C-alpha cells in the first residue's frame, strides 16, 4: 500500500511539473521604484505575453532559411525594394518608420530579406514536392463563360455547334459577367466555382470544351467550360507561382515545414499563444 | 491469498481504479502539455531543425520591439502601486475584483483563463490575486491624470471639449414601435409627459413617472457622461450636443421611440470630476497617461540598473511606440 501511494504521488508530481515558463539565465533588477523592483524575469514575462509567440515564428523562419545566401536573393530583394519605393514614393521612409525600422538598411535586413528568403525556400520546397502539391491542389488551366438567360444560352449553343471558341463566344455575347471566358489557372481543390463547373473540370483530365451546361436550380444558370490544360507537369511553374501568392496554400505549406522540422515550444505562455494562432505549426 | 482477495475485494477494486485513474490522468497531463527543457543550464524557449533558442536569446530578441512598451507598463504599475491607496479605492477595487471573478467564473473555465491572460498582459503576473491591485492602480491612474489635465487644460481638455462635446445628460424615452406613426396610447403618454414638463415639474420627476427606459428612469432619467464617442444613437448624440447646459432638446425620433434630453452640465469644472471624462481625454491624448505617471514618479526614489534601461524607458515615454 505504501509503495502504491509513493507511485501515485510521484505520477501526480510529474504531471504537475509538466508546465514550465522559460526564464533568462540572469534576473537582474532593471529599475527600482520606491520599494518595488522591476526584474528581467518580469519584463521577459510581459514581453512574451504581449508578443504572443510572433518572435518564435520569426526566429524559426531564420533557422529554416539559414542556408539561403544573400547573393541568391539579391536581385529579388532589389526588385521588391524598388517596387515599394515606386509605389510609396515620398511616403516610403515614413512607412518603414511606422513599422519601427529606423533606416532603409534596417528594413531591408530585418524585413525584406527574411521575406524573400522564405519565398525562395517555399518555392524550392514546393518545386521538390510538386507531385504531392499537384495531387492536393489539382491545378487546371481553364476558361469559364457564364451566360445570362436562355436566349443567350441558345445563341451560345449555335455558336458552339458552328465550332466557335469560348473566347469568340464571349466576345459575341458581349455580357457583363464575372466568369467572362478568360483563361485562368485554378486550384480545383480550393477554387470557388459553381459546382457544375467544378464537376466538369474534375471529370475531364484532357483539353475539352463543354456543351452549354445548365444548373438545376430554380433560377437556371448557364455556363460553357473549357479545360485548356490538365497536364500538371506542364503547369508546374505557373502553379507554384499561384501557390506562392495564395495565403491559404502558403500557410498550409509553412505549417508542414515547421512541424516536419520538429517545432517544439518549451515555454507555457508562448505555447498557449501559438496553440491558438499557429496550432498546425507545432510538433508538441 | 484467495481468502484475502475475497475479504478485501472492494478495497482492492477501489485501489485499482485509483491507480489506473491516476496513471491515465498523469499521462494525459504529461502528453497534452509541453515540457520545460534546459540545454547547457539555460531554459529553452523553442526547438526547430535540431537548433535550440534559449530564453536569453529570446529576451534579447523581444527587447527592440516590445522592451520599451512593456518596461513602461511595469514602471507605471509600480509607480501607481507606490501612490497611497485611499480606503475608498481599496474597498471599491476589492468589490470590483470580487464581482468580476464571480461573473467570469460563472461563464466557465475558459473565460477564467482569458481573464488571467488579460491580467498577465497588463503586466500583473500573479493571476487573479493581482486583479484587486489592477483595479486600485486604474483608479489611482485616473487621479493623477485628472491633476495633469487640470494643469494642462489648454492642450488637452479644451480641444477635447471642442471636438467631442462632452456633457452630463438625462433623458426621457416614450417607447414606440414606430415613432413616425405613434399609436393613440403612445401619443397620449407623450402628451402627458410634455404637459408635466410644461407645467414646471422637474425633469427627473417626469422621467421617473413617464420614461420607458427602465435603466435610467429609476435614476430620474440620468445617463451621466456622454460624448461624441459614446455608444448611443447618432441622432441622440447630435441632439444632445446642440443644446447648452440647463436646456432641453425638442422631442426627437430614435429607434426605440421619442426622446427628450436635458443637458445638465458642460463646464470643465463639472466634467473634470467625471472619471469617464478624464479617461476619454487620456485616451485621445496619449501623453496624458505617460506624463502623469512620469510626474508622479518624481515623488519616489527611482534607480535604474544601467543607462540602457533608462534610455529604453525614456525613448518609449517620449516616442510613444
Interface residues (C-beta under 8 A of the other chain):
Chain A: X1 X4 X7 X8 X11 X12 X14 X15 X16 X18 X19 X20 X21 X22 X23 X24 X25 X26 X28 X29 X30 X31 X32 X33 X34 X35 X36 X38 X40 X42 X43 X44 X45 X46 X47 X48 X49 X50 X51 X55 X56 X59 X60 X63 X64 X100 X258 X261 X262 X263 X264 X265 X266 X267 X268 X269 X270 X271 X272 X284
Chain B: X15 X18 X19 X22 X23 X25 X26 X29 X30 X33 X34 X35 X36 X37 X41 X42 X43 X44 X45 X46 X47 X48 X49 X50 X51 X53 X54 X55 X56 X57 X58 X59 X61 X62 X63 X64 X65 X66 X67 X69 X70 X71 X73 X74 X75 X78 X79 X81 X82 X117 X120 X121 X123 X125 X297 X300 X301 X302 X303 X304 X305 X309 X313 X321
